[in-house]
Amino acid sequence: MNDKLITRIIILLSVLVIAAVMVLNKRILPVPENIPSFIYQLPKLNASINATCTIILLVSFYYVKHKNVKLHKKLNITAFILSCIFFVSYLTYHWLAQETSFPKDNPLRGVYLFILITHIILAAFVLPLILMSFYYGLQMKIEKHKKIVRFSYPIWLYVTITGVIVYLMISPYYSK
């Protein structure tokens, strides 16, 4: 496959992922009457995955700077797999659980909303960049990989960190 076809596939996949999130946020899909109790543990799992990905991304950066490309690659593949698990868990939770709102009278609401909004926008924006970074990295197209990673890495790191912060801020208000 050539770069142009891969780029089109990545764009299509990114649009489908964003569409899936939007559909679940609109509560279009039917929700079963009996929600399994494990569903209410998924936000904690998601925050744990984000925290783990943050650490992996930082360690991966360390190893690539020290020319250990093999370990760098393994760590990034691990972070990517964990991010995929996160996404499935995130979609499952937002499909089945009631939406939780940060209290309007909380003085930290503005801070929370800023972090949440930047987290959401950058998570959507970074997905195709991550996928292109992975494609170029796995193809050993190092110069193209480096050009994209200059943007994708700090954004992905920000998204994983703010995912944990959002969880810590909203978790006291979850039902069940």
RAKAMO-V449226 format. One record per residue. N is the residue number from 0. RES is the residue in one letter. D_FIRST is the distance of its C-alpha to the first C-alpha in Angstrom with 2 decimals. Layout:
n->N res->RES d_first->D_FIRST
n->N res->RES d_first->D_FIRST
This chain:
n->0 res->M d_first->0.00
n->1 res->N d_first->3.77
n->2 res->D d_first->6.82
n->3 res->K d_first->8.30
n->4 res->L d_first->6.47
n->5 res->I d_first->6.84
n->6 res->T d_first->10.26
n->7 res->R d_first->11.17
n->8 res->I d_first->10.62
n->9 res->I d_first->12.63
n->10 res->I d_first->15.21
n->11 res->L d_first->15.66
n->12 res->L d_first->16.13
n->13 res->S d_first->18.50
n->14 res->V d_first->20.45
n->15 res->L d_first->20.86
n->16 res->V d_first->22.17
n->17 res->I d_first->24.57
n->18 res->A d_first->25.67
n->19 res->A d_first->26.46
n->20 res->V d_first->28.59
n->21 res->M d_first->30.37
n->22 res->V d_first->31.14
n->23 res->L d_first->32.66
n->24 res->N d_first->34.65
n->25 res->K d_first->36.13
n->26 res->R d_first->37.25
n->27 res->I d_first->36.02
n->28 res->L d_first->35.31
n->29 res->P d_first->38.47
n->30 res->V d_first->39.70
n->31 res->P d_first->41.46
n->32 res->E d_first->45.17
n->33 res->N d_first->45.10
n->34 res->I d_first->42.72
n->35 res->P d_first->42.25
n->36 res->S d_first->43.92
n->37 res->F d_first->40.94
n->38 res->I d_first->39.24
n->39 res->Y d_first->41.66
n->40 res->Q d_first->40.49
n->41 res->L d_first->36.85
n->42 res->P d_first->37.49
n->43 res->K d_first->38.92
n->44 res->L d_first->35.93
n->45 res->N d_first->33.59
n->46 res->A d_first->35.69
n->47 res->S d_first->35.64
n->48 res->I d_first->31.86
n->49 res->N d_first->31.73
n->50 res->A d_first->34.35
n->51 res->T d_first->32.53
n->52 res->C d_first->29.28
n->53 res->T d_first->31.41
n->54 res->I d_first->32.82
n->55 res->I d_first->29.52
n->56 res->L d_first->28.01
n->57 res->L d_first->31.17
n->58 res->V d_first->31.22
n->59 res->S d_first->27.55
n->60 res->F d_first->28.43
n->61 res->Y d_first->31.40
n->62 res->Y d_first->29.50
n->63 res->V d_first->26.85
n->64 res->K d_first->29.80
n->65 res->H d_first->31.42
n->66 res->K d_first->28.43
n->67 res->N d_first->27.76
n->68 res->V d_first->23.96
n->69 res->K d_first->23.79
n->70 res->L d_first->26.13
n->71 res->H d_first->24.57
n->72 res->K d_first->21.22
n->73 res->K d_first->23.14
n->74 res->L d_first->25.19
n->75 res->N d_first->22.37
n->76 res->I d_first->20.65
n->77 res->T d_first->24.16
n->78 res->A d_first->24.66
n->79 res->F d_first->21.45
n->80 res->I d_first->22.57
n->81 res->L d_first->26.02
n->82 res->S d_first->24.81
n->83 res->C d_first->23.15
n->84 res->I d_first->26.52
n->85 res->F d_first->28.28
n->86 res->F d_first->26.43
n->87 res->V d_first->27.38
n->88 res->S d_first->30.89
n->89 res->Y d_first->31.15
n->90 res->L d_first->30.21
n->91 res->T d_first->32.62
n->92 res->Y d_first->35.42
n->93 res->H d_first->35.08
n->94 res->W d_first->35.02
n->95 res->L d_first->38.11
n->96 res->A d_first->40.27
n->97 res->Q d_first->42.36
n->98 res->E d_first->41.30
n->99 res->T d_first->43.23
n->100 res->S d_first->44.60
n->101 res->F d_first->45.85
n->102 res->P d_first->49.58
n->103 res->K d_first->50.52
n->104 res->D d_first->53.63
n->105 res->N d_first->51.90
n->106 res->P d_first->52.27
n->107 res->L d_first->48.77
n->108 res->R d_first->47.14
n->109 res->G d_first->46.03
n->110 res->V d_first->44.45
n->111 res->Y d_first->42.78
n->112 res->L d_first->41.40
n->113 res->F d_first->40.13
n->114 res->I d_first->38.29
n->115 res->L d_first->36.99
n->116 res->I d_first->35.81
n->117 res->T d_first->34.07
n->118 res->H d_first->32.50
n->119 res->I d_first->31.15
n->120 res->I d_first->29.91
n->121 res->L d_first->28.22
n->122 res->A d_first->26.69
n->123 res->A d_first->25.01
n->124 res->F d_first->24.04
n->125 res->V d_first->22.67
n->126 res->L d_first->20.29
n->127 res->P d_first->17.31
n->128 res->L d_first->18.33
n->129 res->I d_first->18.41
n->130 res->L d_first->14.98
n->131 res->M d_first->13.57
n->132 res->S d_first->15.96
n->133 res->F d_first->14.76
n->134 res->Y d_first->11.08
n->135 res->Y d_first->12.37
n->136 res->G d_first->15.08
n->137 res->L d_first->13.28
n->138 res->Q d_first->11.04
n->139 res->M d_first->14.52
n->140 res->K d_first->13.95
n->141 res->I d_first->17.57
n->142 res->E d_first->18.77
n->143 res->K d_first->16.27
n->144 res->H d_first->16.95
n->145 res->K d_first->20.66
n->146 res->K d_first->20.70
n->147 res->I d_first->19.46
n->148 res->V d_first->21.48
n->149 res->R d_first->24.57
n->150 res->F d_first->24.45
n->151 res->S d_first->22.75
n->152 res->Y d_first->24.95
n->153 res->P d_first->28.35
n->154 res->I d_first->27.44
n->155 res->W d_first->26.14
n->156 res->L d_first->29.30
n->157 res->Y d_first->31.47
n->158 res->V d_first->30.08
n->159 res->T d_first->30.79
n->160 res->I d_first->34.24
n->161 res->T d_first->35.22
n->162 res->G d_first->34.14
n->163 res->V d_first->36.84
n->164 res->I d_first->39.32
n->165 res->V d_first->38.87
n->166 res->Y d_first->39.47
n->167 res->L d_first->42.56
n->168 res->M d_first->43.95
n->169 res->I d_first->43.47
n->170 res->S d_first->44.11
n->171 res->P d_first->47.90
n->172 res->Y d_first->47.54
n->173 res->Y d_first->45.42
n->174 res->S d_first->47.32
n->175 res->K d_first->47.94
